[in-house]
Amino acid sequence: MGRKILAKGIENGGETLIEHTKRALNVFKSVRNAFPEIPKIVDNEKFYENLFISIFLHDFGKAAVGFQKMLMTGEKWGYRHEILSAGFISCLKYPENVKKNIALAIITHHRDLFELQENYSTISPTGQENYLNKLKELDKNFSYLQFMLNQLKDWSYEYLGYYHDIILKEVSLDMLIDAYKYTVVDYLNDYENKKVEDVKNRMLLKGFLTTCDHLSSASYDHIILAVNDMKSIYNFKQYKEVQYEAMTTKGSAILIAPTGYGKTEASLLWSDFNQNSIKGKRVFYVLPYTASINAMYKRFVNTIGDGKVALLHGKSSYFLYKEFSKLSEDYVSVKKYVKNVQSLAKKLYKPYKVLTPFQILKYFFGVKGYEQHIGEMTEGLFILDEIHAYDPHTTALLIDILKYLKENYSAEVFIMSATLPDFIKNMFKNELNIDTEIVVDTGELRKIKRHRINIIKGNIFDNIDIIIDEIKKRNRKILIVCNTVKNAQNIYSKLKNYSQSRALLHSRLILLDREKVENILKDVNILVGTQAVEVSLDIDYDVLFTEPAPIDALIQRFGRVNRKGEKGISNIYIFSEGSEADKFIYKNQQILNNTIKLLGECDVLDEQSIQELVNEVYKNGYDERDLEEFNQARKSFENVIKNLVPFIDNKQVKEDFYSLFDNREVVPTRFKDLYLNLVKEKKYYDAMGYILSISEGKFISLSKKGLTDKIDDDVYEVMCDYDDELGLLESDGSNFL
């Protein structure tokens, strides 16, 4: 066999090429077990055989002398081992098209074709000479590779379950093909001419090769399966009718049920019933807001177990850092643990992921690693909670992505909401071919009464005395919701002296302060907030005062009051007028006006009436502007999907995805030095605590005034005052819109 050939440097364990390859093949065996239907989905009965060969050969190029020296000394090699590895396809007794697919998967398992074309093309005389020189570096260690090739037959039996004699008996360095010239040139021509074929097969071949390589490099040799029997976790004496129907429904479904009616449990029971016999399908629990996601993640960890649940959103690293810091004060060990947890969360490893829709959307815009993530979404079980919360643009993207996954990758969908306008519900049903609708009996809904509606003429400032009178009654937990940060800050300033048990919650608080507020909410008697309180925070108040908003937003606010219905009938006070800024938040003012008019005709609301109100307000569906936004998103996504092919990281499409985010991360001037010092000390998670997000529009406005300055990657300083209670203020000290 000759000298020992390394796949990893000494600092990474000094794993040999044989050890690394066998670990990757152990992951392969686990993946094959979990995803038995892949060959049918990609229309290739030899898919797993092809994947096995791809993994077997994927790192052969690391035997090059220069690469081995790099692992030992750290001296840069200046070439890609994948190009040399892919050349070993010439040893295979396979048809040309199969060999090319395997070569493309191998050659791109670290870099995409555009990057290889730019830096490692073998078409030019210089590139060809460079390739041939690097190829010769395999000669010294070729006996090691020959030994591995001789093991292929036995390894195939171990990992495939049958002897696979596909390697030519006589193999030499001279036989190796220039895989770049053999595969990449033709593929890029097909891409330019929009003639790429066999997309699903190639997509998942590359995706699962990368998955197996990444997990084995992280010292994992298998993937985790889903809960064996979800009913053993949610072992209720009696299931609600909607839960029983969910846990006996095969295929996609929509569930409409009130808050606190056990929808989450119903969805997980549905996922269990729709698992394969191996329990290998991945479950994606999608929520619109980070607060909801964090709360659901903690809930799942407590029931399903930390080992099976992953968390994914833009600030998930910070959330996990704060959680793990409760267990240890050693920053280095906590940082290392968080990094490992987040790395696994982005891989196929854990079967349940709690995440935002953007964590799914981005991979259809070609963000790096998309092939492996589409692989894990194959046969995926998608649970979409709070589906009503999305704007027309995001709704359109969700519909088209779920439709694409259902039609091409055998995914199933479970959609949930407390109140969903019929026109949106019917769009999901028709587009996603959903036949099953699970609803609570109308008679049962009529019995659920928690809120009395009171419309107060005028705006919140005109009627501040009414709120003060309620506060003076004592022993009352009062929630006040404003539509803008500016109004929330002003109202809080006017009320804070009436109680020591108070808090202000909105999006213009740095993460550290927002976390402090969220941690004390259960003990706060007066909470003033914005839409931030509409989401799944674990709060339950006695009285609500709110500025006017569309019916669906108001219902979310109602849900923070008398949540379990154990307080009799609680009063909801809605002011008939908002502020001038509301038109920038709720662009369809007619919806808002219709909401207030219809609620003005109500007294005590029951859950059935709420659904009827929602349908009445949205009886005409999207207005002209929203419909245009919806249709434009669908048209744009159609073009995105046409360009979604394996092996290519489309940078323009990726930029289109990031343009969907209407916010900028900023650090108030007050915390700039502290933030930069923490970054300098590499205490990145602590540094994140001083970040907040502002809209792109507000960022541009501040920039025009010279009040922004880039200080770190995509983080900017904003030269505005910051108050510990009020949050970010305008540069003149006034409250922030």
N, C-alpha and C positions, 0 to 999 in steps of 0.2 A: 504493500500500500504506500510505502514511502513515508515522507515526513508528515507530521500532523498539520492539517490545514484548518485555519480558524475562520469562523463566520463572524465572530464578535471580538472586539479588542479585549485586552486583559482587564481594563477598567470596567468592562461590561460582562465580566464573568469568564472571558476567554473560551467561549463555547466553540466547539469544532464544527466544521461544515456538516459532518454526519449527524452530530447531536442536534444542531439547529434544524436540519432537514427533517429528522425523525420527529422532533417536537411539532414542526409545522404540519407534518402528516398526521400526527395525533389530533391536532385541531381539525384537520380535514375530515378525519373519521367521525368526529363529533358533529361537524357541520352536515356531513352526508346523512348521518343518523337523524338529525333534526329537520332536514329539508328533503324528504324523500321524493317530493313531487317536482323538483327542479327539472329533471330531464324532460318531463312532459311539457312543462311551461315553456322551455326554450326550444322544444322540438329537436332534441338531440339525445338519443338514448345512451350515447357514449359520453355524456357531459362529465360525469364524475371520473371516468377514466382519463379524459383529457385534462381535467383539473389535477388529478393525481400526478400525471406526467409534468404538468406545468410547475407544480410545487417541487417535484423531484429535481428538476433542472434549474430552478429559478436563481440559485446562487452559485452555480458552477464557475461563473466568471471570477468569483472571489479567490480562486486558486492562483490567479495571476501574481507573479512575484511582487510587483509594485503594490498591489492591494494588500498582500500579506505584510509587507514592510510598513505600510500605512497603519495597519492595526497594531503593529508592535511599537512603532516609534512616533506615530502621529504625523509623519511627513506626508503631505498631500500627494495623491497619485495622479490626479488630473484626468481621469477617465471614468466611464460608467461600466461597472461590472455586468449590468443587465444586458448590454450589447453582446458581450462575449458569451454570457449564459445562453442567450437566445440562439446562438450559432449551433448549439448542440441538437437542434431539431433535425439537422441533417443525418443524425444517427437513428431517426425514428422510421419505422416501416408504416407510415401513415400516408393517406392521400395529401396532395399539396395544400388544399384548403384547410385541412385540420392542422397541418404543421404551421401554416401561416398564422392561424388563430392562436396557437400555443405560443409562437414566437412573439406576437404582438402583446399578449398578456404578460409574458416575461419581461420584454424590453421596456414596458411602461409601468412596472410595478412600483417604481419610485418617482419617475419623471414622465410627463406627458410628451406626446410626439412633437409638439411645436418646440418645446425646449430642447429635445434631442436633435431636431432638425437644425436649430440655431447653433448649437454648440458641438454636436458630435456626428454630423452628417458624413457618410463615407463616399458621397458622390464626387466631391472634388478630389483632385490628386493629393492635396495635403491631408484631407480627411481620411482618404484611403490608406495613405502611408502611416498615419497615426494609428488607425485600426490594426493594420498588419503588425506594427511594432508591439502593440498591446497584446495581440493574439499570441505572439511568440512567447510572451511571458507565462503562458499556461504550460509550456513544454516541460519546465523543470518539475512541475507538480502533477503532470498528467497521469502518472501512475495512481495517484490518490483518486482522481476522477474516474479512471478506468476501474478501480476497485469498486467505487459506488455504482457504476454502470453494471457491473457484474452482479450487484446485489438486487437489481431492479426486480428480477423475477420473484425472489423470495419476499421482497418488500411489498410487491403488488398483492401477494396472497395475504399478507398481514393487514394491509389497509383497504384493499378492494374486495378481498374474499375469494379471489381466484388468481391463478398464475397468469401473468401477462408478459409474454415474450415479444416485446415490440422493438427492442434495440438490436441494431445490426451487430453481427458477431464480431466483425473487425472494425474497430474505431480508432482513428488516428487524428492528430491535430490538422493534418492536411485536408481531412474530410469536412471540417467545420465551415459552415457557410457564413457569408456576410449577411447577417439577419436584417440589418438596417436596409441594405439595398434590396434584399429579397422580399421584404414585407412593407416597410414604411413608405417607400416612394409610391407604390400602387395605392396604398390605403389613403394617403394624403390626396392623391388625384381623385379617388372616389369621393372623398369628403368635399373637395372643392366643387365637384360636379354633382353633389348631393345624391350619390349612388351607393352609399354605404349599406351593405346588406347584413343579414344575420345578426342584427343589433342585440337582441335579447341574449343570445348564446354568448356573444363576445363580451357583452356588458357584465354578465354574471361570472364568466370565466375570469376576467380581470378582477372583478369585485371580490370574489371568494379567494382568489390567490392572494390578494393584498390582505384580506382578513386573516388568513392563516399565517402569513408572514408576520404581520404586526403583532398578533397575539402570541406567537411563539417567541418573537423578539422581546416581548414583555414577560417572558417566562411562564406563559399559560399554555396548557396543552389540551384544553377542551372549552366548550361554551356551556353556559348554564341553561337548564331546561326550566320551563314554566312550572307553576304550582301543580302538583300531581292531581289534587282534588280541591277545587275552590270551595266546594260545599262544606268541606271540613273546617275551613276558616270562617265562612259565613254560615254557621250551623244554627240557623234560627229555628225556634220551635214552630213558627208558622211564617211562611213567606207571603209578602204582599202579592196581590194578583199580578201586578206589573213585573215583579221580580220573578215570579214563577214562569210567566210568559217569556221573559228575557232568557231565562236559563234553559228553555226548551225550544228556542228559535234557532234554526239553522240558516245561516246566511245573514245578510245585512238587515238592519231594522232602525226605526226611529222611535224614541221613547219621549213622550211628553208627560211630565209629572211635576207637582209642586215642590218647592224647596223643602228639604227634610223628609222626602218620601222614599229615600233609599235608592236613588238612581245610580249612585256610584257602585253600590253592591250589586245592583241588577246588571250593570255593564260588565263587571268582572265575572259574574256568573255566566253571562252570555259568552264572554271570551273563552271561558273554560269549556263550554259546550261546543264551541267552534274550533277547538284545538285539534291537531292531528293526534294519532294514538301515541306518539312519542312525546307530546307536549313541547314540540320544538318551535312552533310559530311564535313570532315576536309580537308583543302587545304595546301599542303606542297610545298613551292617554294624553290627549291634546287639550290644553286650556289656553285662554287668551292672555292671561296676566301672570306676571311673576309671583305676585302674592298668592294667587290661587295655586300655582304650581308648587311653590315651596310648602304650602299647607298640605297639599295632596301627597307630595313626596313623603313628608313626615308621617302622614297617616298610613301610607303604604308600607313604609319601613316598619311601623309598629304592628302591622297585620301580616303582610306577605314576607317581610324580612329584608334587611339591608343587602344581603347577598344577591338578591334577585331584582333590585330596583335601581334605576339610574335616573339622574336629574339633568336636564338640559335646558338652559336658557342663557341669555347674555350675561347675567350676573350670578350664575349658579356657583362659580368658583368662590365668590365672596360669601355667599350663603353657607356653603359647606365649610369654608374656613371658620366662620363664626360658630357654626355648630360644633365642629371638632375642637375648637379652642376651649370649649367648655370642659373638655376631657383632659386637655394638656396645655400647659403654658409654654412649652418648648416650640418656638416658632418654626425652627428648621424641620422638626419631625412632623408638625402639623402641615406645613407647606408641602413636604414630600408626600404625605398621605393624601392631601387634596389633589395634588398633581396626578397621582396614581389613580384615584377614584374618577377624576374627570377624564383621564385618558381612556379608562375602561368604558365610561359612559358613552364615549364617541365611537366605541367599537361594538361588535356584534355580541359581546360577552354576556350581558345581562338580558333577561327576557322581557322585562317591563321597563318602559321609558316614560317618564312624565315630562312633557316638553311643550314648547310653544309651536304654533303652526310654522313659524319661520325656520325652525330647526328641520322641518321636513321640506318646506318650499325650496330652501337654498340649494339642495342637491339636484333639483331639476333645472337649476340655472348654472350647472357645471362647476359648483364650488368644489375645491379639491377633495378627493375621496368619494365622489358621487357614486362611482360604480359599486363600491362595497356597501354604501348605505342603501342604494336601490336593491342590492342583494338581500340585505336584512329586511327590507320592506316587502320582499316577495312573500306571498301568502300571509302578509301581515294582517293583524287585527287592530283596526283603528277605532278608538273611542274618542268622539269629539263632544266635549262638555261645554256648556255655555255657548252654544253655537250661534245664539242670537247676537252675540257681542261684536261680531265682525262687520267692518265696513264693506260696501259693495265690491271694492277691489279685492280685498282678501277673500271674501266669500266666493267670488268668481274663480280665483286661483285654487281655493280648496276644492271646489266642485270639480274642476278640470283635472287636478292632480289625483284626487280620489278616483275619478272616472278612469283615468289612465292606469292607475295601479290595479283597479278591479278588472279592467278589460285585458290588460297585458301581463299582470303579475299575480293574478288570483287573490287579491286582497279582499277583505270584507270590512264593512263599516257599521258602527253603532253610533247613532247621532242622538244627543240628549239636549233637552232644554226644559226650563220651567214654563216658559211661554215663547212660542215661536209663531210668527205670522204665517198664515196658511200659504201665502205666495212663496215664501222662502222654503217652507216645509215641502211644498209640491215640487219646487225646483230640484231639491235634493232627491226626492223620491223618483222623479222622472229621469233626471240625468244619471243617477246612480243605479237605476233599475231596482229600487227598494219596494218590495210589496208589503212588508210587515210594518204596521204602525201600532205601537203599544201605548195605550192611553188609560188614564184612570176613569172609572165609571163617573158619568155626569152627576148622578145623585150624590156620590161620595164627595165630588168637588164642591157641590153646593153647600155641603156641611162645613167645609173648611173656611172659617171666617176669622180674620185676625186684625183687620184694619178698618178704621172709619176715616173717610176722606173729608177734609175741610179745605176749601179754597179761600185764601185770604187775598182780598183785593190790594193791589199795589206790590211794591218790591220789598225785599227783605230789610232794607235800611229804613223804609217808611214804617215798618212794623216791628222794629227791634224791641219795643216795650213788651210785646206779646211773648217773645222768647224770654225776656228777663223775668216776667211774671211767672212763667213756667219753671224757670230755674229756682226762684225763691220758694217754690213749694217744697223743695228739698226731697231727698230720697227718690229722686227721679233721674233715670239715665237718659240724657237728651242728646240726640244726634242732629246736627245741622249740616246740610250739604249744599255747597255753592257750585256754580258752574265754572268759575275761574279761580285761579290761585289768588289773584288780587282781591276778589270779594271775600274769599275765605280768610285771608290775612286781616282784612279790615274788620270783618265780623268778629274774628277771634280777639282782636285788640279791644273791641268794645265790650266783650263778654268776660274776658279772662279774670277780671277783678271780682267777679261774682262767685267764683269757686276756685279752691285750690286743686280740686280733682278735675283737671282739664287737659286737653291735648289738641294739637292741630296736625292734620295729616294731608299732605299733598305731594306732588311730584317734584317740587322745587326744594326738597330737603336733601342734603347729602345722605348717602347710604347709611352712614353711621347714625345720624339723627333719626332717619326714618325707622331704622331698626329699633332704636330706643323707644320711639312712639308705639310701634306695633307690639312691643313686648309688654306695654302697660295698659293696652286698650281695655282689657277685661276689668280693670280697676278704675277706669275713668268715668266720671259722671257726665261730663260735657265734652263731646267730641265734635270739632268743626273740621270739615274736610271737603274734598272735591270728588270727582269720579273715582278717585283712589279707594274710596270706601264702598263702592258698588260691588267690588269683587269679593271673592270668598274668604274674607277675613272672619275669624271666629269671634264675632261680636253680636250682642243682643241688647238693643236699647228699648226704652219704654215709649218714647215720643220722637217723631221725626218732623223737623222743619226743613223744607227744601225749596230751592229755586225751581222754576218750571223747566221741564225737560221732556223729550219724547217718551211715550208710554213705556217702552222697553227699558229705558234707563231708569225711569221712576220706579218701576217694579223691582229692579235690582236694589234700589235704595229702600223700598218698603221691606225687602227681605232682610235688612239689618235690624228690623224692629219686630219684637214679639215673634221670633223665628219659629218657635215650637208651638205657638198658639196657647201657651200656658198662662198668659197674662190677661185673658179675656179679650176685649176689643181695645186696641191701642190707637191713639189719635195720630193721624198723618196730616200735617199742615203744609199746603202747597201755595206758594205765593204766585199770583197771576202774572207778575211781570218779572223779567230778568234784567240783564244789563245790555248795553250796546254791544259788548264783546260776544254775547251769546251767538250772534249770527255767524261768527267765525268757527264756533264749536259745533253748533247744530245748523248746518247750512239750509236744511229744509224746514223753514220756519212754519210752513203750513202744517206739517206733522205735529210740531210743538203746539200750535194753536188748537188743532183738532183734539189733541190730548187733553188740554186744559178744559175745553168746552165739554167734552164727554165726561171727564171726571167731575166736573161741576154738577152733573146730573146724578151723581152717585152718593150713597151714604156709606153703609157698611158693605165692604167688598167681599165676595166669596171667590174661590179659585176659578170657578167656571166663568164668572163674570169678567175676571181678569183676562182670560183667553178671548172672550167675546170682544172686549175692549181693544185688545191688540189687533184682532182681525178687522175691526171697524176702522181703527186709525190707519191701518195699512191696506185697506181694501183695494186701493188702486195700485198696489205694488210700489216699486221704485218710482220716484219722480224722474223727469227727463234728464236731469244732471246725474243722478245716481245710476240710472240705466245706462247712460253713455259711459260712465266710469266702469260699470260692470262689464259691458260689451267690449270695451277697449282692453280690459284686463284679459278677457278670454281670447281676444284676437292676438294679443301680445304673447300669451302663453302658447298658443298654437305654433307660433314661430319659434319659440324657445324649444318646444318638444321636437320640432323638425331638426334642430341643430344638436339635439342631445344624442350623441353617439359615444361609444367607448373610446378610450385611449387619448382623448383630446380635452384639454382644459381650455374652454372658450372664454377668454378673458373679458371680451366685450359683454357677453351674456352675464357673466359673473358681476360685472359692474352694474348692469341693469338690475340685478337682484339687490345689491346694497343700496341702490337709489330708492328702494321701497321704504327705507327707514327714514322717517321724518324727524330725526333727532340728532343732537350732538352731545358728546360727553364733555363736561366742563368742570373746572375746579374754581371756586370763588377765590379772589385775590387773597383773602384772609388766610387760606389754607395752602397757598401755592408753595411756599418754602417747605412746609411740613410734608406735603405730597412729594415734592422733588427729593427731599432727604430720604424718605422711605423708599422711593424708587432706586435711589443711589445705593441704599443698603440692601437692595433686592428684596425688600419686604412689600412685594407687589399687592398682596391681599390687604394688608393694612392701608396701603396707599389708596386702594379702590374705595375705601370708606369715605373718602373726601370728594368723591365724584357725584355729580347729579347730571340729569339730562334736560336739555331745553330743545324746543322745536327748531327746525331748520329756519323757519321764518324769523323767530326771535333771535337766532344766532346771526343771521344776515343783518338784521336791524342793529344789533349791538356792534357788529363788525364795521358797519358804515360809520358808527360814532367813534371808532377807534378803541372799542372796549373789549376786544378779544386779542389773544396772542397764543400761538401754538407753543406748547411747552413739552409735549411728550407724545410721540407717535400721533394717534388720532385724538389726543386730549388737549383741550384748550383752557387757558385761563380766561375767566370773565371778570372784568374790573368793576364788580358790583359789590355792594355791601351784603353781608350775610348775618342774620340774627338767629341765635340758637333755637328760638321758638318759632319765629315767623318764616325762616328759611331765606331764600335768595331775594334780595331787594334790587330795585333799579339803582342806577349809578347815583341818582340824587337822593337815595334813601327812601323813595316811595315804594309802595308795594308792587310786586311783580305780577304782570298779566299772565 
